[in-house]
């Protein structure tokens, strides 16, 4: 397109006016790059599970609960070292929810339970116990503190009562001469051999007697082996 000449009339005559330069429009700003976060900004549902023996199935504790991540400790409730509990405490952030099957799965005793729950709620983490149907959200409520103390004390009492009944049952079995002690624990290699022979068609009663385990334990080994193979 041809540039139009501009003329200015003065007393001395007509002269050409220098064309004015049109300013260039500013460049549009580049859109900011989205930065991927290491974890979602919204609160996550975190499950904590503790099983004390190999025969306890961890999936039963939080059955029907959808969690973003779960931590599983396979230790006794008396064990102070629970690596997955430590990992869970380091993982959770404000806005998260920690879900446990029951109070006795989280705390070793009442003092330990109170320390863990209050420590989490002070950080803005909700704590939910399914068995007791209780949720703690960190409100400085006398009723919440009372419920935690009372229900925690009941859970601790139930554990002690179970242990006492176990001791009484063992003493009674010893007097009757039927106490056989703890069930025999088999190594992984022996379990593989046991399951293979069971699958080959050998009678469970014969295998149980040979390996020194009950038929129920034999079926448990088989079930776990099938589950491990399908996972």
N, C-alpha and C positions, 0 to 999 in steps of 0.2 A: 504494500500500500504506500502511495507517494506521500511524502511529508508536506503539509500545507505551510506555505510561508506566511509569517505574520508581519504586517506593515504598520508602522507608527507614523502619524502625521504630526509634524512640528512646524515652527515658524520658518525654519531653514529648509523645509522640504519634507519629502517622504523618505524614510529610512527603514531598512529591514530590521525586524526585531529577532533576536536570537531565541529560538524555540526553547521553552522550558522543559527540563527533563522530568519525566514522570517517575516518581519513586516506585521501585519494585515492591510488589506485595510481599509481606513476610512469609517465610516458609512455614508450612504447618509443623507443629512440634511432633517429634517422633513419639509414638505411644510407648509408655513405660513397659519394660519387660516384666512379665509375671515371675515372681520368685517362688519356687516350689518350697513349701514348708516341710520340715522333717516329719511332722505329724499334723493331723487335722486341727483347725482352730476350735471346732466345737468339742464339747466334752466327750470323752470316750467311756465306754462301759468296760471295766476291767474285772475279770474274775480271778479270785484267789481260791485255790483248792489245796487241802492237805489230806493225804491218805497215809495211814500209819503202817499198813501192811500191803504186800503184793497182791493179796486176794481182794482188796477193796478196789472197786472200779471208780475211777475219777470222774467219768462222765455222768454218773448218777447224781453227784452233788449239785450240779448246775444244769440239770436236765430241763430243757424248755427255755433256757435263758440264752439270748443272743449276745455275745460279748465280742468286743473288738480285739481283745487280747486276753490271754489267761496265763496264770502262773501256777505251777503245780509243785508242791513239796511232798516227797515221799519219805516222811520222817515221823517219828513219834511226837505226840504233843508235848512231852517233857523235854525234847531236844531243843536246846537254845539256838543252835546253828540251823537256820532255815534259809538257804541261799536264795530261793525263789521269792520268799517274803521280802528279803532285802532288795532284790531286783524290782519287785513290784512297788515298794516304797520309793525307789529312785525314779521309777517310770511315771507314776501318776502326777498330774498337774491340776491346777485349779480348774474346776468345772467338771472333772472326771467323777465317775461313780465306781466304787469298789463293791463288788457283790460276793458274799460268802454264803455257804449253805447254812451255817450256824455259828454262834459265838465261839463254841469250843474248837472250831476249825481255825479261827484266827488267833485267839489268845491262849497262852498256856495256862494262865490262871486269871483271876479277877484283876489284879494289878496290871498284868501284862495287857489284858484286853482294854482296860481304861486308857492306858498309855497309848496304845496303837490307835484307838478310835479318836481320842482327843487330838492326837498328833496329826491325823489325817484331816479331820474336820477343821482344824485351825488353818490348814493350808487351802481350804475351800474345796475339799474332796468329800463327796457324799459317801456314806458307808451303809450298806444294806445287808440285812441278815434275813434270809428267806424262811428258815424254820420258825424263828421268833416273830416274823412279819414286822420288823422294825427297821426304820430308816433314820439315820442321824445326819443332820445337815449343818451342824456347827453352831446352832443357836444356843446362846447362853441361857438355857431353860432349865430350871430346877427339876421339872418333870422329866426331861430327857436324861439328865444326870441320874435321877432316881431310877428310871427304867433300866438304864445301862448297868447300874450297880446291882439292882435286884435280879435282873435276868442273867447277868454274868455270874452272880453268886449261885443262882439256881443251876446254871450249866456246870459250874465247878463242883457243886454238891452232887450232881448226877454222875459226874466222872468218878468222884470218890466212892459213891455208892456202888457203881459198877465194879470198881477194883475190889471193894470189900466183898461183894458177892462172888467174884472170881476166886478170891483167896479162900472163902468159905467152901466153895464148890470143890476146889483143889484138895483142901484138907479132908473133906468128906469122901472124895474119890480115893484118897490115899488110905483112909481107914478101911474102905471097902476093898482095897487092893485092885482097883480098876484104873488108877491114874497112870497114864503112859507118858506123861511129860509133854513138852511142846512137839507139834508135828515136825516130822523130818523135812529139812530143806534140801532140795536137790539142786545140783549145779545146772547151768544152762545146757551143757553137753548131755548130761543124763536125761534132762527133760526132753531134748530133741529125740534121743533114742527111745524114750518111753512113748512119746506121741507117735513116732513112726511105727513102732510095733503095735500100738493100739489101732492105728489106721490100717495096718496090714491084716487086722482081723483077730488078733490074740484077745483072749478073754480079759475083761477089766479086772475081775476078781484075782486072776492069776498074776497079772501085772502089778496090781496094788500090793499083793502079798510079797512079791519078789522085791519091789522097790521100797517097801516099808511105808506106804502111804495109804490113805483111805481112798475108796472109789470116788468119793466126792472131790477129793483133791486131784485125782487123776483126770476127772472131767473138767476141772478148772484149768489144769495145764493145757488140755486139748483146746478149750475155748479160747484161751489167751494166744495159743499158737496160731489158731485160725484167724483171730483178729489181727495179729501181727503180720500174717501173710497177706491179708486183704488191704492193709493200710499202705 
